[in-house]
Amino acid sequence: MNLNSVNRIYFIGIGGIGMSALARYFKFINKDVAGYDRTASDITKGLQNTGIDIHYEDAIDRIPQVFRDKEGTLIVYTPAIPADHREYNYFKEQGFDVYKRSQVLGMITRDSFCLAVAGTHGKTTTSSILAHILNETGTPLTAFLGGISEDFNSNFLISGKEVTVVEADEYDRSFLQLSPDIACITSMDADHLDIYGEKSALDESFREFTKRLKPNGTLFVRKGLPIDGITYGIEDGSDYCIKNLKIKNATYVFDVETPKESIRGVQFNKPGQHNLLNSLVAFAMAVQMGSPPDRLAKALATFKGVKRRFSYQIRTDKLVFIDDYAHHPTEIEAVYNAVKEMYPGKKVLAVFQPHLFSRTRDFADGFARQLSRFDEVILLEIYPAREEPIEGVNSSWLMDKMENRKVRLLSKEELIEAVKHTDAEVVLTMGAGDIGVEVDKIKNALLDEN
């Protein structure tokens, strides 16, 4: 499909983090943009403030008349919508050009110099770091991010179109639509088994992704993953390697050894060695593209972060409140390690909302094991997202698997009162559902008590 011939783009599921970045892109290049989403959110309100027409009822008569003209209209949908969605089926039956978000992202990036970040964890933070350091060193680029960068206050950045930074999402094999010049794989833990069935099928999909690299393209892989590429790691002899790691005033200070040189005294402010690895591979990808290493290292020190990725809500000597998107046992483990590294000896309360019945079922033992490491845990009910309930799979079932007996299952209505009376010195909220809506309420309650 030739995007130059498209005048109008209609999004079904426009409020999704990836969909909204695409909507902003098309609006920026002066296309007519409109769309549907199930519920209003800060993202949809932000889109509406740019002049994008959005409605919240799945009804054909709510589609603006101009978008019912097939000529020059492109329909973009998210795989999260149900198969019986009225608007989606209307456009299909009427013979419109209907494409998944990933297909359209592939079209946009195909003729650019594309840097793609793949992996079951770390995509959003790594791509946000990469966009930040390239932007800080003067590279004109377009970035489509899977979270709200605190450096740009957006999930979208455009200062030029020749270079693109994108997340290469393994969900629904979306990343096989991309053709990157430089790519990385941060992790290959089992996930999305509702799509893949078996871990081996997920692994094969990552191997297929590596074949999507353009001729003479470059692949970076975290050392230890079962895929060949330029390796990166911490004190492990990788091609790009962090050495002499220290913590000073809650900031990492370290040296980076590259195949060509050593950069001393690099600083990075986001806690957790998983984030250190994200910063390292972003640095390596930017070096590979030709950016000056010394300027990139300085830019790393100014990275602010991504909302809901180890985001500090309160940070005082008496109390720390952190919000994180962690929704997989490996991610919870990374958050736990980061907290214990930065706040040794302090009591930690973790509030966790499981995401998806299938993910909770598939990784229940891992969730129970990692959550049990915290001093105290509050569980919320499972956020269903796109799924119907699975019999016997609920948060009470997960709680019974936990070794930690200091765990409670609460409703959202009970949550604020419980958190207000905690004696924990560090409070965490974790999950990929709508727990983020509760963060400001928790923050205000904690501030009132302290």
BELSUL-V827636 format. One record per residue. N is the residue number from 1. SS is DSSP state (helix for helix, strand for strand, loop for the rest). PHI is phi in radians with two decimals (* if undefined). D_FIRST is the distance of its C-alpha to the first C-alpha in whole Angstrom. Layout:
BEGIN
n & ss & phi & d_first
N & SS & PHI & D_FIRST
N & SS & PHI & D_FIRST
END
This chain:
BEGIN
n & ss & phi & d_first
1 & loop & * & 0
2 & loop & -1.67 & 4
3 & helix & -1.16 & 6
4 & helix & -1.13 & 9
5 & helix & -1.53 & 9
6 & loop & -1.60 & 9
7 & loop & -1.86 & 13
8 & strand & -2.34 & 14
9 & strand & -2.25 & 13
10 & strand & -1.98 & 16
11 & strand & -1.85 & 17
12 & strand & -1.78 & 19
13 & loop & 1.75 & 21
14 & loop & -1.16 & 21
15 & loop & -1.43 & 24
16 & loop & -1.12 & 23
17 & helix & -1.10 & 24
18 & helix & -1.31 & 20
19 & helix & -1.13 & 19
20 & helix & -1.17 & 21
21 & helix & -1.13 & 20
22 & helix & -1.12 & 16
23 & helix & -1.07 & 18
24 & helix & -1.10 & 20
25 & helix & -1.06 & 17
26 & helix & -1.17 & 16
27 & helix & -1.12 & 19
28 & helix & -1.11 & 20
29 & loop & -1.63 & 18
30 & loop & 1.20 & 19
31 & loop & -1.60 & 16
32 & strand & -1.35 & 18
33 & strand & -2.27 & 18
34 & strand & -2.62 & 20
35 & strand & 3.14 & 20
36 & strand & -2.06 & 23
37 & loop & -2.55 & 25
38 & loop & -1.22 & 28
39 & loop & -2.43 & 30
40 & loop & -1.28 & 31
41 & loop & -2.68 & 31
42 & helix & -1.04 & 32
43 & helix & -1.16 & 28
44 & helix & -1.17 & 27
45 & helix & -1.10 & 30
46 & helix & -1.11 & 29
47 & helix & -1.15 & 26
48 & helix & -1.09 & 27
49 & helix & -1.17 & 30
50 & loop & -1.55 & 27
51 & loop & 1.76 & 26
52 & loop & -1.48 & 24
53 & strand & -1.42 & 25
54 & strand & -2.27 & 25
55 & strand & -2.22 & 27
56 & loop & -2.17 & 29
57 & loop & -2.19 & 29
58 & loop & -1.32 & 27
59 & loop & -2.53 & 27
60 & helix & -1.06 & 25
61 & helix & -1.28 & 27
62 & helix & -1.52 & 27
63 & loop & -1.21 & 23
64 & loop & -0.96 & 23
65 & helix & -0.94 & 23
66 & helix & -1.11 & 20
67 & helix & -1.48 & 18
68 & helix & -1.67 & 19
69 & loop & -1.61 & 17
70 & loop & -1.05 & 14
71 & loop & -1.16 & 13
72 & loop & 1.41 & 11
73 & strand & -1.94 & 12
74 & strand & -1.98 & 10
75 & strand & -1.87 & 12
76 & strand & -2.06 & 13
77 & strand & -2.29 & 16
78 & loop & -1.67 & 18
79 & loop & -1.10 & 20
80 & loop & -1.31 & 23
81 & loop & -1.30 & 23
82 & loop & -1.26 & 25
83 & loop & -1.12 & 24
84 & loop & -1.66 & 26
85 & loop & -1.07 & 24
86 & helix & -1.12 & 24
87 & helix & -1.13 & 22
88 & helix & -1.01 & 19
89 & helix & -1.19 & 20
90 & helix & -1.03 & 20
91 & helix & -1.13 & 17
92 & helix & -1.12 & 16
93 & helix & -1.16 & 19
94 & loop & -1.50 & 18
95 & loop & 1.37 & 14
96 & loop & -1.22 & 12
97 & strand & -1.33 & 9
98 & strand & -2.09 & 11
99 & strand & -2.30 & 10
100 & strand & -1.23 & 13
101 & helix & -0.95 & 14
102 & helix & -1.12 & 14
103 & helix & -1.15 & 10
104 & helix & -1.21 & 9
105 & helix & -1.06 & 12
106 & helix & -1.10 & 11
107 & helix & -1.11 & 8
108 & helix & -1.12 & 11
109 & helix & -1.54 & 13
110 & loop & -1.02 & 12
111 & loop & -1.70 & 13
112 & loop & -1.90 & 16
113 & strand & -1.47 & 20
114 & strand & -1.81 & 19
115 & strand & -1.92 & 22
116 & strand & -2.10 & 22
117 & strand & -1.92 & 25
118 & strand & -2.00 & 25
119 & loop & 2.46 & 28
120 & loop & -1.26 & 30
121 & loop & -2.39 & 32
122 & loop & 1.61 & 31
123 & helix & -1.08 & 28
124 & helix & -1.16 & 28
125 & helix & -1.13 & 31
126 & helix & -1.11 & 30
127 & helix & -1.16 & 27
128 & helix & -1.21 & 29
129 & helix & -1.09 & 32
130 & helix & -1.06 & 29
131 & helix & -1.10 & 28
132 & helix & -1.13 & 31
133 & helix & -1.24 & 33
134 & helix & -1.16 & 30
135 & helix & -1.11 & 30
136 & helix & -1.16 & 34
137 & loop & -1.72 & 34
138 & loop & 1.55 & 32
139 & loop & -1.51 & 29
140 & loop & -1.17 & 26
141 & loop & -2.68 & 23
142 & strand & -2.09 & 21
143 & strand & -2.18 & 22
144 & strand & -1.91 & 20
145 & strand & -1.94 & 24
146 & strand & -1.65 & 25
147 & strand & -2.78 & 28
148 & strand & -1.56 & 30
149 & strand & -1.16 & 31
150 & loop & -1.31 & 34
151 & loop & -1.35 & 34
152 & loop & -1.89 & 31
153 & loop & 0.92 & 32
154 & strand & -2.86 & 28
155 & strand & -1.72 & 25
156 & strand & -2.53 & 23
157 & strand & -2.39 & 24
158 & strand & -2.47 & 23
159 & loop & -2.30 & 25
160 & loop & 3.14 & 22
161 & loop & -2.06 & 19
162 & loop & -1.35 & 20
163 & strand & -2.08 & 21
164 & strand & -2.18 & 19
165 & strand & -2.04 & 22
166 & strand & -2.43 & 20
167 & strand & -1.48 & 22
168 & strand & -1.77 & 21
169 & loop & -1.48 & 22
170 & loop & -1.37 & 23
171 & helix & -1.03 & 23
172 & helix & 1.04 & 21
173 & helix & 1.02 & 20
174 & helix & -1.03 & 17
175 & helix & -1.19 & 18
176 & helix & -1.32 & 17
177 & helix & -1.53 & 13
178 & loop & -1.62 & 15
179 & loop & -2.37 & 16
180 & loop & -1.36 & 19
181 & loop & -1.53 & 21
182 & strand & -2.30 & 24
183 & strand & -2.44 & 25
184 & strand & -2.40 & 28
185 & strand & -2.18 & 29
186 & loop & -1.51 & 31
187 & loop & -2.96 & 32
188 & loop & -2.44 & 32
189 & loop & -1.22 & 34
190 & loop & -1.04 & 34
191 & loop & -2.87 & 32
192 & loop & 0.93 & 29
193 & helix & -1.24 & 31
194 & helix & -1.17 & 30
195 & helix & -1.64 & 27
196 & helix & -1.62 & 28
197 & loop & 1.43 & 32
198 & loop & -2.21 & 33
199 & helix & -1.03 & 33
200 & helix & -1.09 & 33
201 & helix & -1.22 & 29
202 & helix & -1.10 & 28
203 & helix & -1.02 & 30
204 & helix & -1.14 & 28
205 & helix & -1.13 & 25
206 & helix & -1.12 & 26
207 & helix & -1.13 & 27
208 & helix & -1.13 & 23
209 & helix & -1.06 & 22
210 & helix & -1.10 & 24
211 & loop & -1.36 & 22
212 & loop & -1.44 & 19
213 & loop & -1.04 & 21
214 & loop & -1.14 & 20
215 & loop & -0.91 & 23
216 & loop & 1.17 & 26
217 & loop & -1.26 & 25
218 & strand & -2.13 & 27
219 & strand & -2.07 & 28
220 & strand & -1.85 & 31
221 & strand & -2.36 & 32
222 & strand & -1.11 & 35
223 & loop & -1.02 & 38
224 & loop & 1.88 & 39
225 & loop & -1.32 & 36
226 & loop & -1.45 & 35
227 & loop & -2.42 & 33
228 & loop & -1.36 & 33
229 & loop & 3.07 & 32
230 & strand & -1.26 & 34
231 & strand & -1.63 & 36
232 & strand & -2.44 & 37
233 & strand & -3.09 & 40
234 & strand & -2.07 & 43
235 & loop & 0.88 & 47
236 & loop & -2.32 & 45
237 & loop & 1.30 & 45
238 & loop & -1.19 & 41
239 & loop & -1.08 & 40
240 & strand & -1.96 & 39
241 & strand & -2.38 & 42
242 & strand & -1.45 & 44
243 & strand & -2.32 & 47
244 & strand & 0.97 & 51
245 & strand & -1.31 & 49
246 & strand & -2.38 & 51
247 & strand & -2.04 & 51
248 & strand & -2.27 & 52
249 & loop & 0.93 & 52
250 & loop & 1.06 & 50
251 & strand & -2.17 & 47
252 & strand & -1.33 & 46
253 & strand & -2.23 & 48
254 & strand & -2.78 & 47
255 & strand & -1.89 & 46
256 & strand & -2.06 & 43
257 & strand & -1.69 & 44
258 & loop & -1.89 & 41
259 & loop & -1.06 & 41
260 & loop & -2.02 & 42
261 & loop & -2.79 & 44
262 & strand & -2.14 & 46
263 & strand & -1.94 & 45
264 & strand & -1.69 & 48
265 & strand & 1.15 & 48
266 & strand & -1.26 & 45
267 & strand & -2.10 & 45
268 & strand & -2.57 & 42
269 & loop & -1.72 & 43
270 & loop & -1.50 & 41
271 & loop & -1.18 & 43
272 & loop & 1.77 & 43
273 & helix & -1.21 & 42
274 & helix & -1.13 & 39
275 & helix & -1.27 & 38
276 & helix & -1.03 & 40
277 & helix & -1.12 & 37
278 & helix & -1.06 & 34
279 & helix & -1.15 & 36
280 & helix & -1.15 & 37
281 & helix & -1.28 & 33
282 & helix & -1.09 & 31
283 & helix & -1.03 & 34
284 & helix & -1.10 & 34
285 & helix & -1.12 & 30
286 & helix & -1.20 & 30
287 & helix & -1.08 & 33
288 & helix & -1.04 & 31
289 & helix & -1.34 & 29
290 & loop & 1.98 & 32
291 & loop & -1.29 & 33
292 & loop & -1.23 & 37
293 & helix & -1.00 & 38
294 & helix & -1.16 & 41
295 & helix & -1.26 & 39
296 & helix & -1.09 & 37
297 & helix & -1.08 & 40
298 & helix & -1.13 & 41
299 & helix & -1.17 & 38
300 & helix & -1.00 & 38
301 & loop & -1.18 & 41
302 & loop & -1.78 & 40
303 & loop & -1.16 & 37
304 & loop & -1.50 & 38
305 & loop & 2.19 & 36
306 & strand & -2.22 & 33
307 & loop & -1.03 & 34
308 & loop & 1.24 & 36
309 & strand & -2.13 & 36
310 & loop & 0.85 & 40
311 & strand & -1.55 & 40
312 & strand & -1.25 & 43
313 & strand & -1.75 & 44
314 & strand & -2.36 & 48
315 & strand & -2.57 & 50
316 & loop & -2.16 & 53
317 & loop & -1.15 & 56
318 & loop & -1.60 & 57
319 & loop & -2.57 & 54
320 & strand & -2.20 & 50
321 & strand & -2.18 & 47
322 & strand & -2.17 & 44
323 & strand & -2.00 & 41
324 & strand & -2.51 & 38
325 & loop & -1.39 & 35
326 & loop & -0.86 & 37
327 & loop & -2.47 & 36
328 & loop & -2.43 & 36
329 & helix & -0.93 & 40
330 & helix & -1.11 & 39
331 & helix & -1.22 & 38
332 & helix & -1.11 & 41
333 & helix & -1.05 & 43
334 & helix & -1.11 & 41
335 & helix & -1.13 & 42
336 & helix & -1.01 & 46
337 & helix & -1.09 & 46
338 & helix & -1.13 & 45
339 & helix & -1.12 & 48
340 & helix & -1.20 & 51
341 & helix & -1.23 & 50
342 & helix & -1.49 & 50
343 & loop & -2.29 & 53
344 & loop & -1.09 & 55
345 & loop & 1.46 & 58
346 & loop & -1.60 & 56
347 & loop & -1.29 & 56
348 & strand & -2.12 & 52
349 & strand & -1.82 & 51
350 & strand & -1.90 & 47
351 & strand & -1.86 & 46
352 & strand & -2.24 & 43
353 & strand & -1.94 & 41
354 & strand & -1.06 & 39
355 & strand & -2.14 & 35
356 & loop & 1.40 & 34
357 & helix & -1.12 & 37
358 & helix & -1.15 & 35
359 & helix & -1.16 & 35
360 & helix & -1.08 & 39
361 & helix & -1.11 & 40
362 & helix & -1.19 & 38
363 & loop & -2.16 & 40
364 & helix & -1.00 & 43
365 & helix & -1.13 & 45
366 & helix & -1.15 & 43
367 & helix & -1.03 & 43
368 & helix & -1.06 & 47
369 & helix & -1.14 & 48
370 & helix & -1.27 & 46
371 & helix & -1.15 & 47
372 & loop & -1.15 & 51
373 & loop & -1.31 & 51
374 & loop & -1.32 & 51
375 & loop & -1.16 & 54
376 & strand & -2.62 & 53
377 & strand & -2.35 & 50
378 & strand & -2.04 & 49
379 & strand & -1.77 & 46
380 & strand & -1.79 & 44
381 & strand & -1.16 & 43
382 & strand & -1.14 & 40
383 & strand & -1.48 & 37
384 & loop & -1.34 & 35
385 & loop & 0.91 & 31
386 & loop & -1.59 & 29
387 & loop & -1.92 & 32
388 & loop & -1.55 & 35
389 & loop & -1.01 & 38
390 & loop & -1.93 & 40
391 & loop & -0.97 & 43
392 & loop & 1.48 & 46
393 & loop & -1.79 & 43
394 & loop & -2.69 & 44
395 & helix & -1.24 & 45
396 & helix & -1.14 & 49
397 & helix & -1.07 & 48
398 & helix & -1.14 & 47
399 & helix & -1.06 & 50
400 & helix & -1.13 & 52
401 & helix & -1.45 & 50
402 & loop & -1.39 & 51
403 & loop & -1.40 & 54
404 & loop & -1.21 & 55
405 & loop & -1.56 & 57
406 & loop & -1.52 & 56
407 & strand & -2.33 & 53
408 & strand & -2.28 & 53
409 & strand & -1.79 & 50
410 & loop & -2.19 & 50
411 & loop & -1.47 & 48
412 & helix & -1.08 & 46
413 & helix & -1.16 & 49
414 & helix & -1.55 & 51
415 & helix & -1.10 & 49
416 & helix & -1.07 & 50
417 & helix & -1.09 & 54
418 & helix & -1.15 & 54
419 & helix & -1.19 & 52
420 & helix & -1.01 & 55
421 & loop & -1.80 & 58
422 & loop & -1.31 & 56
423 & loop & -1.79 & 58
424 & loop & -1.20 & 55
425 & loop & -1.57 & 55
426 & strand & -2.25 & 51
427 & strand & -2.00 & 49
428 & strand & -2.09 & 46
429 & strand & -2.03 & 43
430 & strand & -2.43 & 40
431 & loop & 2.53 & 37
432 & loop & -1.87 & 34
433 & loop & -1.60 & 34
434 & loop & -1.74 & 36
435 & helix & -1.08 & 39
436 & helix & -1.04 & 37
437 & helix & -1.17 & 38
438 & helix & -1.49 & 42
439 & helix & -1.07 & 42
440 & helix & -1.11 & 43
441 & helix & -1.11 & 46
442 & helix & -1.13 & 47
443 & helix & -1.01 & 47
444 & helix & -1.12 & 49
445 & helix & -1.13 & 52
446 & helix & -1.15 & 52
447 & helix & -1.15 & 53
448 & helix & -1.13 & 55
449 & helix & -1.38 & 57
450 & loop & -2.03 & 58
END
